[in-house]
Amino acid sequence: MHAPRAAAAGRTASPTTARLINDRLALQLLQSEGPLTAGQLKSLTGLSRPTVADLVERLQEAGLIAVVGESGAQRRGPNARLYGIVADRAHLVGLDLRTHSITVAVADLLGRVRTEHTVAIGPDGTPDTAVATALAAVDKALATAGAHAPHTIAVGAPGLVDPATGRLAGTDWTSSWHVGLVGALRARTGVTVLLENEVNLAAIAEQRHGAAGDRDTFVLLWLGHGTGAAVVLDGALRRGASGGTGEIGFLPVPGTGALPSASGCDGGFHSLAGSAAICALAAEHGLSPGDATRPADGVNDPSPGNAAGSEGTNEPSSGNAAGADGANEPSSRNAAGADGMHEPTPGAEATDGPPAESLVRAAVAAGDAGAAFLDALAARIALGVAAVSAVLDPGCVVLGGEVGRGGGAELAERVTGHLARLSPLRTDVRAGAVGGRAVLLGAVLAARDAAQNDLFGAAGPEAAPRP
């Protein structure tokens, strides 16, 4: 046995550390399994009855769990008490920032969304006006959810997030009001404000609730207005030294007739797989926007963060432009879906999806008539996937974003075929499964993780209640 291992084998946790470990284990079980009796906690944790009794008492005193019922209509007494996490112990805020809108979700400590609110940000207003409108949207959502103040706020935004400072970098690529809003939230609330690239948040959502649920290592390839990627290796997001991991729009590829530059991604992968490029490809195959319709579910997919600009611009952000009127219609929905997120309003019209989305959906629906276009698009996407596979060998690539979701399994299967001819590395290509609110769901999950790490790790009578 190696010396370090021998030393570790001889160590035992201190009583305080052991209590924290036991408390966290019990809380994780209560979150995953729902309310449990003390006896059920004993069976699931393998802890002794006195130890379980002590941890139940500690967690009740910390305000983290409470009696929520009994285990059977005919049973009475302490052994029948069901304990559950006090979901209102903390409220969380998830934000999805776009160029001309903000979507706010307020959730409880379990990550269940209580309310969701979207408001338009006028394109002609000043950054200060936009920040004020966004802050008002946050306040409205908190009030609707009955929350006085959030414990943690997680923000998904397009652009680079500097890992060293936690701030948006390359601000000439991002909306100035995004930078101002994050600063205002940090100064105004005094609580933890997490800032993350939006494609990274979408990857979290795909790993927890979507197509990558069985993978610790995968890449989310975002196909929307522009192109972007998120890299998850061994269960952890990899952001890179400057936060630029996933800027695949700048990847030099054959077939563009040019090379990207430090100031723009035209000539890179973006010029093959961005929305404008896909629309041009569709036109070559006799497809036009008039042949396509918006998706029936009306869900707005979030726009990519590590992304090249829309309509052939040189901005690395996705250009999350709203609809023809320059804004998304405000909405407020309070009916949560099965995953805790809100179902889209029936019949709602998506206003900020890229034009390529509807063309890809129409091609899939057209069957043989759309096959040539889909095959040509898959060949382009496979170039990006092959490059990712050669460098990272992730074993799994999820096609996300509006175009990836619109193409579904049909597009993913065609990409797989082209990839097999380009790369010797076995890579499973899958369609994204989370749907149109991947960024928002990822933001809520990130906020939940941070809040639980704070509160669950501090469980016990010695922990002062958080204001």
N, C-alpha and C positions, 0 to 999 in steps of 0.2 A: 504493500500500500504506500502510495506517495505520502510524504510528510504532511503537506497541506491538507490532504484528505483525512489523514489520521487525526490531525489536530481538530479538523472540523467535526469528525465523528465523535470526538470526546466532549464537544461543547453542548450545552443545553441552553435554551432560551431563558432569559430572565423572566421572573413572574410578570412584569409589566409587558414585555414583548409577547409572552404567551397569551396574555389576556387580549392584546390587540389582534393577534393572529386568530384566536378563537372568535372574537367579536366579528371580525371581517368575514370569516367563513360563514358564520350564522347569517349575517346580513346578505351575503351573496346568495345563500340558499333561499332566504325569504324573498329575494328579488326574482330569482329564476323559477322557484316552485310556487310562489304565492304564500298566503298565510299558513303557518304550521303550528302544531302544538309543541310543548316542551319535549314530549316523548318522541315526536317525529324529528325534532332537531337532534335529539340524542342519537337516534338511529342513523341519521344521515351524516352526522359529524363524527360519530364514534367516540364522543366525549362522555364522561361520566355524568350521572344525574346531578350531583352537586355542582359540577362545573357548568352544566347547562343552566341550572337555576341561578348561579351567580351571574352568568353573562346576560340572561334575560333581565335580571334586575338592573344591571349596569346600563343596558341599552334602553330600558324604560326610563331610567333616571336621566339619561342623555337626551331623551325626547326623540329617539330614533325609531322605536317600536312601541306598539300599544296593543291592547287586547281588542280584536276586531270581530270576535264572535266565538262560537263554540263548535266543536268538531262534529256534533250530532244533536238532533232534536231531543233525544232522550237522555243525553249525558249532561251532567252538571259537575261543578267543582273545578279546582285548579288544573287538574290533568286534562280537562276538556277545552281549556282556553286556547283559542287560536290567536297567534301573534302575527302582526303584519307591520311592514315598514310604514312610518308616518310620512305619507307622500308629500304632505304640505309642509314638512319640516324645512324645505327650501324650494324656491322657484328658479327656473332656469330660462334663459332667453337665447334663442337661436336666430341669427340674422342671415339672410341671403341678399347680398347687395348686387344690383345690376346697374347698368348705366342710367336707366331712367325709372327705376323702381326699387323698392325695398320690401321684402317679405319678412314679417316678424312672427315667430312662434314662441309661445310661453308654455313651458312644461313643468311638471312637478319633479320631485326627486327621483322618481322611477322612470322619468323620460316620457311620460304620457302627456301629449300635447293638450293643453286646456283651451287654447284659442290660437288662431292664426289670422294675420291681418296683412294685406298687401296694399300699398299706396303708390301712386305715381309720383315721380320726381320730374317736374317740368323741365324740358330741355333748355328753356330760355331764362331760367332763374339763376341767381348767383349761387356760389357754393355755400354761403352762409344761409341762404333761404332753403337750400336742399337739406342742409344739416338740421335746421329747425324743423322741417317737415318730417325728416326721419326720426328725430327725437320724439316728436309728437306721436308718431306711429308706435314707437316703443311704449310710450306712456299709455296710449289707448289700449294696447294689447295687455299690458300689465293690469290695468283697471278692469278690463273685461274678465280676466282670469282671477280677479280678486287677490292679486299679489301686491303687497306694499312695495317690495324692493326685491330685485333678483340677487341670488347668491353668486351666480356665474353667468357671463354672457359670452357666447361664441359667435364669431363673425366670419362668414365666408365671403371672400371678395376676389375678383380677378386680379392677376398681377403677381409679382414676386413678393414674398414675405421674407424679410431678412431674418435668418435664424438667430443671429446674435442680438438683434434689437427687438424683434417681434413687431417690426413696423413695415409698412408697405415700402418697397424699394422701386426704383424706376418709375417715379410718380408721373413722368411724362407719358407713361403708358396707361395710367389709371385715371379714373374720375377724381378730381380734386376733392369733391365732397366726401368720397369714401375715406380719404385720409383725415379730413376734418371731423367726420362722424366718429371714427375710432378714438381720436384724441378727446373729443367731447364726452364720449361715454366713459373713458378712463378718468377724466377729471371730475365728472359729474356724479358718478355713482360710488366711486371708492371701492368697487368690488373687482374681482378678477375679470378681465376682458381678454379673451383669447382671440387672436387673429390668425386665420389659416387660409391658404389658397383654396379656392372653391372646388377645384378638381380633386384635391386631397381629401376634402370632406366627403365628396361623392364616393371616393374609394372606400372610406370608412363605412359608409352606408351600404355599399355593395358587399363588403366583407361581413358585416353584421347581419344584414337582412336581404342580401341579394345573391348575385350569381357567383360570388367568390366566397361563399360561406364555408366551403370545405378547403380553403386554401390559406396558408400562412404567407405564401409568396405569390404575387401576381402583379400585373400591370393593368391599370385602367386606361385605355386609349379613348380619349374624348373627341368626338366628332360632332361639331355643332356649327356655329358661325365660323369658328376657326378650329384648330386642332390643339390638343394638349394631352398630357399623360400624368398619371400619378403612379408612383412606384412603392410597393409594399414588399419588403424583404424580411422574412422570419417574423412576420406579424407586426413589424414596425414601419411606419411611413419614413421614406428617405427623401429628405428635402434638398440635400446638396450643400456645398459650402456657402453659396449665396442665395439659396432658396430656389435655384433655377432648374432643379431636376424635373424633367417632364416637358421642357420647352422644345417639343418635337417638331413644331412648325418650322424651326430653323434647321432641321436635318437636311443636308444636301442629298438629293435623290436624282436618279436619272429621269428624263422625260419632261423636265421643266424648261430646258433651254437656257437656264441661268443658274446663278448661285445666290444664296441668301447673304445678307451682310449684317454687320453689327447693329445697324439701325433699322433693319426690316427683314422680314422672312419671305418676301416674294422671291421665288426661285427655289425655295425649300419645300418640304413636305406639305406645307400649307397650300402651295400652289397646285398640288395634286388633290388634296382631300379637304380643303376648306369649302365652305358653302358655295362661294362664287365659282370655284373650279368644278364642283359637282354639278352645278346648274349648267355650266358650259358643256360638260360631258353629256348631260341629259339632252341638251339641244342637238348635239351631234348624233344622238340616237333617235331623234324625232320626238322627244318629250319636251313639253313646255309647261310652265306653271298653270296654264289653263286646263291641262289634263289632270291636275292634282287637286286634292281637297285636303283640308286640315284634318288631323286625327279626330275621331269621334269623341274621344274621352276629354278633349279640350285641355289636357294637362300641359303646362309650360315646363319644359325641361330647363334646368338651370344651364347657364352658359358656362363655357370652360374658363378656368383661370389661367393655367399654363397654356395659353392659346394664342394662335395667330389671329389677326384681326379679320373682320368680315368684309366681304365685297372687295377683296384684293388690297386692303389698306396695309400699311406697315406696322400697325400697332400690335404688340404681342398680346394685349388683352383681347377678349372675345368680341368686343363690340356688341354688348347685349342690348341692341336697340329695341325699343318698344315698337308697337304697331304703327300703322300709317299715321295715326294722330299723335305719335310721339310719346304715348304713355300707356301703361297697363291700367285697366279699369280696377278701382279699389274693390276689395272684397274682404269680408270677414266671415269665417266659417267656424263653427264651434262643434261640429260633429266629427269626432275622431274616428279614423279607420282602425282596422285590426292591428296595425303596427304602431298605433299611437299617433300617426300622422293623419291629417285631415284628408278626406276624400274630396276630389275636385267637384266644384259645383256642376251638376248635370247640365250639359249643353253649353257650358262656358266656352268661349272662343279663345284659343291661344293667340296672343298678340305679338310675341317676341321670338317665336321660333324662326330658325333660318329657313329661307326658301327651299333649300335642298331637302329638308325633312319631308315635306309633302310630296316632292318628286320621287324620293326613295320609297315612301309608302305606296304611292301609286304604281310604281314599278313592281313591287312585291305583289300587290293586288292584281296586276295585269297578267301574272303567270308567264307564259311563254313570250308574250309580247314585250315584257320588260326584262327578260333574261339577259339579253346582250348588254344592256346598260348596267345591270347589277354585276355582271361578270367583269366588265371593264372597271367598274368602281372597286370591286373586290381586289382586282389585280393591283390597283393603286394603293389601297389600304395595306395589302400584304407587304409592300415595300417598307412601310413604316414598322409593321410588326416584325419583319425579318431583321431589321436593324436592332430593334429592342431585344429580340431573342438572342442575337449574336453577342450583344454586350452583357445582358443580364441573365439570360436563360431562365426566365421566370416560370416556365412550364404552363402558364395560363395568362391569356390576355382577354380582358373583358372589353367589348365595344360599347361604350357609353355615349352620352350626349344625345341630342335629338336625332341625329342621323343614325347612330348606332342602334338606338331604341327603335327607330322607324324601320330599319332593315331587318331587325330581329334575327331569328335563327337562320332564315334564308341567306342573309348577307354573311353572317358568321360562318356558315358552312362553305360558302364560296371563297371566303378569305382563307379558310383552312386548306382548301384545295390548292390555291395558288401558293400559299406558304410552304406546303410540302414540297413544291418544286424549287423553292428558293433556299430553304434551310434544312440542314440535317437534324436540327434540334426539334424534338417533339414538343409542340406547343398547342395547348387546348385553347381554341378561340371560341368565346362565348358571347352571346348577346347580354347586355345589361338587363337586370331584372327589377331594379328598385323603382323605376318610373320617373315621373317628372319632378319630384321634389327631393332628389338625391342630395343636393347641397344643403337644403334646410334640414333634412333628416340627419345628415352627417354633423351639422352644427349642434343640433340637440343632443346627439350622442356624445360629442366632444365635451359639451357643457356638463352633461350628466356624469361622465367619467371624472372630470375635474372636481365637481362638487362632492361626489362620493369619496374620492380620494381624500378630500379635506375632512368631511364629516365622519366617514366611517373609520378613518385612521385615527380620529381624535375621540372615538367613543369611550365613555367612561366618566365617572363623577368628577375627575380632575379637569375635564375639558369644559371650559367656559362656553356657554351658549353663544352662538354667533348672533350679532344684532341683525 
